[in-house]
Amino acid sequence: MCGIIGYVGNKKCLEVLINGLKSLEYRGYDSSGIAYNQNNKIKIIKSTGKVQELENKIDKNILSDIGIGHTRWATHGIPSVINAHPHHIGKTTIVHNGIIENYIELKKELEKKYHFQSETDTEVAAAIIDYYAQNNNKLEALKKAMKKITGSYAIGIIFDDEPETIYAIRKDSPMIIANKDNESFIASDIAAILEYTNEYYLLDEGEIAKLSKNGLTIYNNDLQEIKKKINIYQGNINDAMKNGYEHFMLKEIHDEINVYENIVKSYCPNYNIDDLIKNFPNFSQYEKIKIIGCGSAYHAGMVGKYLLENYANMETSVEMASEYRYEKIFPNKKELIILISQSGETADTLEALRIAKKNNLDTLGIVNVNSSSIARESDNVIYCLAGCEIAVATTKAYLAQVLILSLIAIVSSYNKKIINKDQANSYLLDIKKLINNTKEILDNEKYYQNLAHKIYQNNITFFIGRGIDYSLCMEASLKMKEISYIHSEAYPAGELKHGTISLIEENTPVFGIITEEEIALKTISNLKETKARGSKIYIITTEKIYQKYLNDNFYEDVIIIKEINPLFQSLITITPLQLLAYYVAKLRGEDIDKPRNLAKSVTVE
Ligand code: G6P
């Protein structure tokens, strides 16, 4: 959470900082600020609210060629101008993403020397850097500060007495460094600087970057200059633009087809199991799988459990990353821990990975962002290839995770000789149907727009289903609540009657997801139980179930999806519900890409 940008070069830096912060807003948007050098004086401008509000306060034509900026997701202290970054103390100005864990203790030590104004941990980090900078050169000061502070941080620093240089350090929070021609950048994410370059360096723990008009220098822990491998962002600059769509979320839903095609092209271009095996790790030595993630990644894991158990006969459990750390770990060489994360930086998932590794468990990351912490620290990684996702509510990246899990189920099933080569290849060919059916759903967008009109004025919705449909309910319900703020509950259809049904009132919308024929009648009964208590029912189901079981008109509306290979059925079931959530939020006039209180990448525990 929190986005950082820093720039030094020939351009007017305020413009670069504001544009960068806008691309980073998905990381937090309760306040923002910039610090820049003007005639050898560091000026700071801060504002609460979105970056737009900061922009309104700024004259972007001010001549300054070096500055740092920050967009915040509050952790320590309310969103306010005082708590917003940059923080200036002594002769030091910093922007920070992460959490300084020992800040209370450090604050006590420093209180006699510094007058703290904010409630933040960041101001304490600035003070400790400033303190060491008084009697050391800047590199030594930063080295000492890194030793002293604990927690996670990506920090950009400017010193009053060296106003033409930006320094950067990091531990556990993401930060990239770039240098092109006479310009240098620091940023939380490549999206912030993609307009200028797609080449970047990853700063490792203990390293220090120094950026000035003379170029970029990176130092190791011993303060010796080092050369680092350059990384090239493989995505496209269009990833960071709306391309005519009103919101990133809608654009990203429409991008789902490209994501599926990318995955096929990269892992099994001829829909052939032999290619897939070459490109995926071998899972046959494992008897058990534990999938760990947060939010939608956890929901993808729930779908994965169903697929791995039913197709590959692999005993699978799913854990929320934030809970895994409190569990008793049973080290087992025959168990694989799969960490799912779009950003690859989610603090809880990263910590779960580290715990698993400490216990000598094998780990596999299913990650979208290249070279992110989880991708780098996992024993193996499979990339989701969903491209850059900007809307806070994930859509295409969640579906990419589910498709990757379906492919793991196919590979494992084949390796375990549950299916033969022909079967495996025919499963893979079914991805074509998935792609075609997703196209049809997206062409039929108007339908979901109309459906949204029927429910957008409610304050509560339910999503109920059984088995794999319950996992889909979890994701559909999360989409609905996080962007429309309509309270939404996902419930196993059979469990509703044990208490929660008391919330059903006249006209409460209840969505039933029914994609499995064997359990269709049971979910239908549960839906009717809510109808008897006044609910309005909406159903998402396959053509076949619709024809066979849904002749009596007890529901308000129905979304009918094609029946495809159950391995991919979840994917085409979710797309319409993402569109529905989008249109409901739009009718309610909410800020769809940046819902309140949220951030896309949660790098605090
Ligand atoms: C945040 C986002 C969710 C996301 C979750 C996990 O809460 O708002 O959309 O599912 O983090 O993020 P990750 O990057 O680990 O997939």
Boltz pocket constraint, residues with backbone or C-beta under 6 A from the ligand:
constraints:
  - pocket:
      binder: B
      contacts: [[A, 294], [A, 295], [A, 296], [A, 297], [A, 340], [A, 341], [A, 342], [A, 343], [A, 344], [A, 345], [A, 346], [A, 349], [A, 392], [A, 393], [A, 394], [A, 598], [A, 599], [A, 600], [A, 601], [A, 602]]
      max_distance: 6.0
